[in-house]
């Protein structure tokens, strides 16, 4: 869960991000966002890059430790300015795994603020 948050959504280099995605996600991963569903690693990587490009001076921060039970894990996050101002978005990622890779990821937004 922390790799997902910090090494995928915290990695500005597209090649390194793609390598992490290839290692930690199933080829046919499904990522459920509040307003869309992304299918496969290629679409996953494209969407992650799109999100990072929309707010280049923002960073993801975990809100606590990751929790895992059997094949389900979750981790809360804040996404906001790197300078420590309050986050623009708070949420939680919930992942389902099989054979050590993420097969489904659900992103739930629990709070939003206005980007500054």
C-alpha positions in Angstrom: 0.0 0.0 0.0 2.8 2.4 0.8 4.6 1.5 -2.5 1.4 2.3 -4.3 1.1 5.7 -2.7 4.7 6.8 -2.6 6.5 5.0 -5.4 3.7 5.2 -8.0 2.0 8.4 -7.1 5.1 10.0 -5.6 7.4 9.2 -8.5 7.9 12.0 -11.1 10.0 9.9 -13.5 7.7 8.0 -15.9 10.1 5.1 -16.5 10.6 4.4 -12.8 6.9 4.7 -12.2 6.2 2.2 -15.0 8.7 -0.2 -13.5 7.0 0.0 -10.1 3.6 -0.5 -11.7 4.9 -3.6 -13.6 6.3 -5.1 -10.4 3.4 -4.5 -8.1 0.3 -4.6 -10.3 -1.4 -7.4 -12.4 -1.3 -6.8 -16.1 -5.1 -6.6 -16.0 -5.4 -4.4 -12.9 -8.6 -2.5 -12.5 -8.4 0.9 -10.7 -11.8 2.3 -9.6 -11.7 6.1 -9.1 -14.8 8.1 -8.0 -15.5 9.2 -11.5 -14.0 6.5 -13.8 -12.6 3.0 -14.0 -9.2 2.3 -15.5 -8.3 -1.1 -16.9 -4.8 -2.5 -17.3 -1.3 -1.4 -16.4 -1.0 0.9 -19.5 -4.2 2.9 -18.6 -3.2 2.8 -14.9 0.2 4.4 -15.7 -1.4 7.0 -18.1 -3.9 8.0 -15.5 -1.3 8.3 -12.7 0.8 10.5 -14.9 -2.2 12.6 -15.8 -3.0 13.2 -12.1 0.5 14.1 -11.2 0.7 16.6 -14.1 -2.5 18.3 -13.0 -1.0 19.3 -9.7 2.9 19.2 -10.1 3.6 20.9 -6.8 1.5 18.5 -4.7 2.5 15.4 -2.9 0.8 12.3 -1.4 1.3 11.7 2.3 0.0 8.6 4.1 -2.2 9.4 7.1 -1.1 6.4 9.1 0.1 2.8 8.7 -1.2 0.5 6.1 -3.6 -2.2 7.2 -3.8 -5.6 5.6 -6.1 -8.6 6.1 -5.8 -11.6 3.9 -5.9 -10.2 0.3 -7.2 -6.7 1.2 -5.1 -3.7 2.2 -5.9 -0.1 2.8 -4.1 3.2 3.4 -5.4 6.7 4.1 -3.8 9.6 2.3 -3.7 13.4 2.0 -2.8 15.0 -1.3 -1.8 18.6 -1.3 0.9 21.2 -1.5 4.4 20.0 -0.8 5.1 23.0 1.5 2.8 21.5 4.2 -0.3 23.6 3.7 -3.5 21.8 4.3 -4.3 19.0 1.7 -6.6 19.6 -1.2 -7.8 16.0 -1.1 -8.0 13.3 1.6 -9.0 9.8 0.9 -8.2 6.1 1.1 -6.9 3.5 -1.2 -8.2 -0.1 -0.8 -6.4 -2.8 -2.8 -7.2 -6.4 -3.5 -4.2 -8.6 -4.2 -3.5 -12.0 -5.6 -0.2 -13.8 -5.7 1.5 -10.7 -4.3 0.3 -8.2 -6.8 -2.5 -5.7 -6.8 -5.4 -6.8 -9.0 -7.9 -4.1 -8.0 -7.5 -0.7 -6.5 -10.3 1.5 -5.2 -9.7 5.1 -4.4 -12.3 6.7 -2.1 -12.2 10.4 -1.6 -13.2 11.4 2.0 -12.6 15.1 1.8 -11.7 17.9 -0.6 -10.5 21.4 -0.2 -9.8 24.1 -2.8 -6.5 24.0 -4.6 -4.5 27.2 -3.8 
